[in-house]
Amino acid sequence: MVSFSFHSRVRRLTAATAFALALICGCSELVHEGHVSDSHTSSPIPDVEVLRATSGGPWTRIGRTDGRGAWWILKSEIKGGSRIRLSKPGYHHHNMTDGDFLGSRSHLMTPTSDALDAMDAANDPYEGEDPFGDAMPRE
């Protein structure tokens, strides 16, 4: 025979689970989340500033990506008719309307030429070598 307290615990656990699911599912209406990746390597970009500017106003930071290139921003921070900018040294700014920002969860940023030159040098397996063995001998 099942005790009354067991049924009571099950009901409380079910109610708590339903409440937690309602909170979790409802959060998508309050929060915008997504991630930023490098357009050349597809790697996540940490510490990208997410900035907002209203017409004629200054850029204000509303968020920053974490170590996985992900952001989590309250939608109340994004005012209608504003512009959004993703910004990080070594990358070109990525500007968009608030509608474009809210309509996408994934954005790519392009490294500046200085950053590309550094990446190319770091990823060149033949740096300092003659891969074809046909270098002219020095005299």
C-alpha positions in Angstrom: 0.0 0.0 0.0 1.3 3.5 -0.9 1.3 6.0 1.8 -0.4 9.4 1.5 2.9 11.3 2.1 4.4 9.6 -1.1 1.5 10.9 -3.2 1.9 14.3 -1.7 5.6 14.4 -2.5 5.0 13.3 -6.1 2.4 16.1 -6.5 4.8 18.7 -5.1 7.6 17.4 -7.3 5.4 17.5 -10.4 4.2 21.1 -9.6 7.8 22.2 -9.0 9.0 20.6 -12.3 6.1 22.3 -14.2 6.9 25.7 -12.6 10.6 25.3 -13.5 9.8 24.3 -17.1 7.5 27.3 -17.4 10.3 29.6 -16.2 12.8 28.1 -18.5 10.6 28.1 -21.6 9.4 31.6 -20.9 12.9 33.0 -20.7 13.3 32.8 -24.5 10.8 35.7 -24.6 13.0 37.8 -22.3 16.5 36.9 -23.4 18.4 36.9 -26.7 21.3 34.4 -26.9 23.7 33.4 -29.6 27.4 33.2 -30.5 30.1 34.8 -32.5 32.7 32.9 -34.6 35.7 33.7 -36.7 34.8 33.8 -40.4 38.1 32.2 -41.4 38.6 29.5 -38.7 35.0 29.0 -37.5 36.4 29.2 -33.9 34.3 30.9 -31.2 35.5 34.4 -30.4 35.6 35.2 -26.7 35.3 38.8 -25.2 33.4 40.3 -28.1 31.6 43.5 -26.9 28.0 43.7 -27.9 27.2 47.5 -28.3 23.9 49.3 -28.9 23.4 52.9 -30.2 20.1 54.7 -30.7 19.8 57.3 -33.4 22.5 59.9 -32.9 23.5 58.4 -29.5 26.8 56.9 -28.3 27.6 53.2 -28.3 26.7 51.5 -25.0 27.8 48.1 -24.0 24.9 45.7 -23.4 26.8 42.5 -23.3 30.0 40.5 -23.9 30.7 37.0 -25.2 32.0 34.4 -22.8 34.9 32.0 -23.4 32.8 30.0 -25.9 31.9 33.1 -27.9 28.3 33.0 -26.6 26.2 36.0 -25.4 23.1 36.1 -23.2 21.4 39.6 -23.3 18.1 40.7 -21.9 15.9 41.8 -24.7 14.9 44.9 -22.7 18.5 46.2 -23.4 17.7 46.3 -27.1 15.6 49.3 -27.9 13.6 49.5 -31.1 15.2 51.3 -34.0 18.7 50.9 -32.5 21.9 49.7 -34.1 24.0 46.8 -32.8 27.8 46.5 -33.2 30.0 43.5 -32.4 33.4 44.7 -31.6 36.8 43.2 -30.7 40.4 44.3 -31.4 41.9 42.3 -34.3 38.5 42.0 -36.0 36.4 44.3 -38.2 33.3 45.7 -36.5 30.1 43.9 -37.4 27.3 46.4 -37.6 23.6 45.6 -38.0 20.1 46.7 -37.2 18.4 45.6 -34.0 16.1 43.5 -36.1 18.9 41.7 -37.8 20.6 41.0 -34.4 17.4 39.6 -32.9 16.7 37.6 -36.0 19.9 35.6 -35.9 21.8 33.7 -33.2 25.0 33.2 -35.1 27.3 35.9 -36.4 30.7 35.8 -38.1 33.5 38.4 -37.6 36.3 38.9 -40.1 39.8 39.3 -38.8 41.7 42.5 -39.8 44.6 42.1 -42.2 47.1 42.3 -39.3 45.3 39.5 -37.5 45.2 37.4 -40.7 48.9 37.9 -41.3 49.6 36.7 -37.8 47.3 33.6 -38.3 48.9 32.8 -41.6 52.4 32.9 -40.1 51.4 30.8 -37.1 49.7 28.2 -39.3 52.4 27.9 -42.0 54.0 24.5 -41.6 56.8 25.5 -43.9 57.8 28.7 -42.3 61.5 29.0 -42.7 61.8 25.9 -44.8 62.0 25.3 -48.6 59.1 22.8 -49.1 60.1 22.0 -52.6 63.9 21.8 -52.0 64.7 24.0 -55.0 66.0 27.1 -53.4 68.9 28.7 -55.1 72.2 28.0 -53.2 73.7 31.1 -51.5 77.1 32.2 -52.7 
